[in-house]
């Protein structure tokens, strides 16, 4: 990846952090973006001179545009964008509020849409046949109880990825998605606590249920996902677009 410049949203922790570190390990210059600038700076400092950290709010078109402009001025033309920023919350569907729905949709679906559009405009401006990788979810393949609104937002990511890939393929721009399963991240820690309370279980029982559903027999790590993101961004995946690749340890196989 030594000739690549990768920009990652939601890169302060979890999958985004792992992806940023892996891009850097493979020789790419990395733009670490997050709504938490201090946390993004910590990741960039771990990488060193090949990285910069920028504030980016994926719900704000102005924030995204400013981040792309600064990134290009700082490290050069962006060639890869990993639209990874995401959130979750957990409630029975009939107890969801419009605020719950909007929170998930605005960041998970609208954030991907805004980031992808900005990336394509930047690719066109710089004459780049770039690659976009969106973070969807296992919940984009199977509706997840207590996460109906989250599932809806991630199904939207997959549909958007497929449609956008068809629109920009003639320009040599590729758009794919990854669908992680039960990934050990700060987001999962919050979800485990919520699910334990809602289901009358202990957090350890919830975690064991995740492992029991996973044929490979363990929780997924952010690094498990990062490797697939790198592959989709690389020339090895040059004839892949519009795909939503399962990275679930076998939880979902079609």
N, C-alpha and C positions, 0 to 999 in steps of 0.2 A: 504493500500500500504506500510505497515511498513517494509516489507522484500524486497522492490523494490529499484533499483537504476535507475533513469530515466535521460536520456541525451536528451536535446532538442536543435535543431538548430534554428537559427533565433529567439532566446529567449529574445532579448533585449526589445521588445515591441510587441504590438498586441496579436495575438493568441499564439505565443510562450511564451510570458511573462505570460499570463493568465494560460497557461498549466503548466508552471514551478511552479507558485504559488499554483495551485491546487494540483499538485503532492505533494508538500511540506506540504500543509494543511492536506493531507490524510496520512502523515507519511513517505513518500518516501524521500530518499536522492536524491538530484537533481544536475545535471551538466548543468549549464546554459552556452550555447555557442552562439557566435555571431561573425560576422566580426568586430563589434564595441565592443572591449573588455571593455572599460570604462562603456558603457551602460549595458553590461552583468554583470559587477561587481555590478552595482547599484541594479539589480534584485537579485543577490545572497545575497547582504547585507540585503535586505528586508526579505529574507528567514532566514538567520542566519547560524548557524554552520552546518546545514544539507545540505548546498549548496556550490558549488565552481563554479567559472567563468573561462572559457577558451576561447581563440581566436580560431575561426574555420572559414575557408573560404571553402564553400561547393564546389567550383569549383576546388579545389586543393586536389589531392589525398594525397599528403604529409602532408598538413595541417590537414586533417581529421585523418590520421593515427596517427599523433603526439597528437591530441586531445584525441583520444581513449586511447592511451598509458598513457597519463598523468591522464586522468579521472580514469582509473582502478587503477593506483598507488595511487591516492588521496582518492577515496571514495569506491573502491572495484569493483567487476565485474558488468558490466552494464547488466541490465535485460530488459530494455525498451528503445527504441529509437523513438523519435518523430521527423521525418524529416520534418521540418516546414519551413525552410528558403525559401523565395520567393520574387519575384519582379514583377513589371508590368510596362508597358508603353502603350500609347494609340495613334493610328493613323488609318486612313482608310487603308485597306489592300493594295491597289495599291500604297500607299505612303510609305510603310514600306521599310526600308533599311536592308541589311544583318546584320548590326550592331544591329538594333532593334531586329531582329529575334534571333541572337546569344545571346544577353543579356538575353532574356527571357528563351531560351532553356538551356543555360549554367547553370543558377542558378536553375530554376524551375524543369527541367527534368534531366539534367546531375548531378545536386547537389543531387537530391534524389537517383539516381542510385549509385553515389559514396558513399553516406552516408549509404545506405542500404547494399551495399556489405561489407563495413568496419564493419558494425554492425554484419552481419552474420559471418564474419571471427572471430570477437571477441567472439560472442556467442559460436562458435565451439571450440575456444581455451579454453574457460572457462567452457565448458560443460553446457551451459545455454540454456534452452528452452525459448528463449526470444520472445518479441513482438515488432513489428515495426508498427508505425502508420505514414502514409504519409499525408501531407496536399495537397489535390487536390483543387477542386473548383466547384461551380455551373457551371462555364465556362468549366468544364470537362464533363458536361452532356448536355449542350446546347451551341452551338457556339455563342459567344458574339460579336456583331458588334463593330467595333473599337478596338477589343481585339483579333483579329484572331490569332495572333502569341502567345498571352498569352493562349488562348483556346487550341491551338495545344500543347503547353507545358504541360498543365494540363490534357488533354486527354492522353498524353504520360504517365503521372504519374499513371493514372488509369490502363492503359494497362500493364505497368510495374508491378504494385502492383498485378494484377491478375496472371500474368505469374510467377512472383517470388514466390508468395504464393504457387503455385502448385509445384514448384521445391523444396521448403524447408519444406513442410508440414510433410513429413515423419520423419523429425528431431524434430518435436514438436515446430518449429518456426512458428509464425503466422505473417502475413503481411496484414494489412488493410489500408484503407484511409478514410479521412473525406472530404466532399465536402461542404464547407461553402458557404453561399449566400452573402448578402450585409452586410458585417461586418464593424462596426464602428472602424476603425483603422487608423493610420497615412497613410497607403497605400491608404485607401479609400478617405481620405482627398485630396490626390494628384489626384486620379482618378476623383473625383467630379469636381475639378477645370478644368482638361483637358476636361472632357465630356461637361461641361458647355460651354467652349469656342468652342469646335467642333460642338456642336448642337445649338449654339445661345441661350442658356438658362442661367438662374442664378443658382448658386450652390444650393440654397434652392429648386428650381424647380427640379433639378436633384435628390436631396435627397427625395423629396416628390414622385417622380416617382418610386424610389426604394421601398418606403413604400407601394405605391399603388400596386406594383407587389407582395407584401408579404401578404399572407392571414392572418398571425398572427398580422399584422398591426403595425409593428415597425421595426426599424433597428436592426440587430443582434448585439450582443456584443461578444467580445472575450471569455467571460466566458461561453456563450452558446455553443461554440465549445469545450472549454476545458473539460467540463463534458463528452462529447462524446468520446474525446480522452482518458480520464481516463478509461471510460468503456471498450473501445476496448483494452486497455493495461491490463485490470484486468482479473482475473479468471472468472468473470461473463461472459466474451466473449470467454471462452476457446474453444468453438466449432464454432468460426467465423474466417474465413480467406479468403482473396481475395475479401473482400467487399469494396465498395466505398459508405459510408453512407452519405446520404443527411442531412445536418444541415442548412436548408434554410428558415425555417419558413413557408414552404409550397410552395415556389416559384416553386420548382420542386418536383414531387411526385412519380416518378417511378424509 
